[in-house]
Amino acid sequence: SFISSITYSINGTESFFLHGDSKKYNSYHEAMMQAKERILNGELPPLPAKVLGSNDPATKSLVQARNRSMTYDISSRPSARDIANFLDEAISTLSDE
C-alpha cells in the first residue's frame, strides 16, 4: 500500500542519506557532511518503483504532496495547511470521477 511505501521511505531516509549506495565513510562526521550535501542538492529518499510508476491518481497525488513537503529550503516548503488543501482538492477531484 502507499502508506507502507511512505513508511518505508521515511525509515530508509537515514540510511539513504548516511550511506547512499552502500558507500562506507571513514567517520560519522564524514557521513553527516555527505548527508547534508545530498539534502542541500535536493535529493529525496527513494520510493519503491511500483509507487513511482503508479498510474493511480490517488497515489500520484500523495507522491506529489510528499515531494513538495520534502524540501530543505524552508521558505519554499509549503505549510501543512497548503499540503492539506492540496490533498483535499485531490480527494475532491477523485470523488468527482
C-alpha positions as CSV (number, residue, x, y, z in Angstrom):
1,S,0.0,0.0,0.0
2,F,1.0,3.6,-0.4
3,I,1.2,4.2,3.4
4,S,3.6,1.3,3.9
5,S,5.7,2.7,1.0
6,I,5.8,6.1,2.6
7,T,6.8,4.5,5.9
8,Y,9.5,2.5,4.1
9,S,10.7,5.8,2.6
10,I,10.8,7.6,5.9
11,N,12.5,4.7,7.6
12,G,15.1,4.5,4.8
13,T,15.9,8.2,4.9
14,E,18.7,8.0,7.4
15,S,20.2,5.0,5.7
16,F,19.9,6.7,2.2
17,F,21.4,10.0,3.3
18,L,24.1,8.5,5.5
19,H,25.1,5.5,3.4
20,G,24.0,6.3,-0.1
21,D,24.9,3.5,-2.4
22,S,26.5,1.4,0.3
23,K,29.4,3.7,0.4
24,K,31.5,3.3,3.6
25,Y,32.6,6.5,5.3
26,N,35.6,7.0,7.4
27,S,33.7,8.6,10.2
28,Y,30.3,9.6,11.4
29,H,31.2,13.2,10.7
30,E,32.0,12.4,7.1
31,A,28.7,10.6,6.7
32,M,26.8,13.6,8.2
33,M,28.6,16.0,5.9
34,Q,27.7,13.8,2.9
35,A,24.1,13.6,4.1
36,K,23.9,17.4,4.4
37,E,25.3,17.8,0.9
38,R,22.7,15.4,-0.5
39,I,19.9,17.1,1.2
40,L,21.1,20.6,0.0
41,N,21.2,19.2,-3.5
42,G,17.6,18.3,-3.2
43,E,17.9,14.5,-3.1
44,L,14.9,12.7,-1.7
45,P,14.9,9.2,-0.2
46,P,13.7,6.8,-2.9
47,L,10.2,5.4,-3.1
48,P,9.6,1.9,-4.5
49,A,9.3,1.7,-8.3
50,K,5.7,0.5,-8.1
51,V,4.7,3.6,-6.3
52,L,6.7,6.0,-8.6
53,G,5.3,4.2,-11.7
54,S,1.8,4.0,-10.5
55,N,-1.0,5.4,-12.7
56,D,-3.4,5.6,-9.8
57,P,-4.4,9.3,-9.3
58,A,-4.5,9.0,-5.5
59,T,-1.0,7.6,-5.4
60,K,0.2,10.3,-7.8
61,S,-1.3,13.0,-5.6
62,L,0.3,11.6,-2.4
63,V,3.7,11.3,-4.1
64,Q,3.3,15.0,-5.2
65,A,2.4,16.1,-1.7
66,R,5.4,14.2,-0.3
67,N,7.8,15.6,-2.8
68,R,6.6,19.2,-2.2
69,S,6.9,18.7,1.5
70,M,10.5,17.4,1.5
71,T,12.5,20.4,0.5
72,Y,15.4,21.7,2.5
73,D,14.7,25.4,1.9
74,I,12.0,26.2,4.4
75,S,11.0,29.4,2.5
76,S,9.9,27.3,-0.5
77,R,8.3,24.5,1.6
78,P,4.5,24.5,1.7
79,S,2.8,24.8,5.0
80,A,0.9,21.9,6.5
81,R,-2.3,23.8,5.6
82,D,-1.1,24.1,1.9
83,I,-0.5,20.4,1.7
84,A,-3.8,19.6,3.4
85,N,-5.6,21.9,0.9
86,F,-3.7,20.2,-2.0
87,L,-4.8,16.8,-0.7
88,D,-8.4,18.0,-0.1
89,E,-8.5,19.2,-3.7
90,A,-7.1,15.8,-4.9
91,I,-9.7,13.9,-2.9
92,S,-12.5,16.2,-4.3
93,T,-11.2,15.6,-7.9
94,L,-11.2,11.8,-7.3
95,S,-14.6,11.9,-5.8
96,D,-16.0,13.5,-8.9
97,E,-14.6,10.7,-11.1
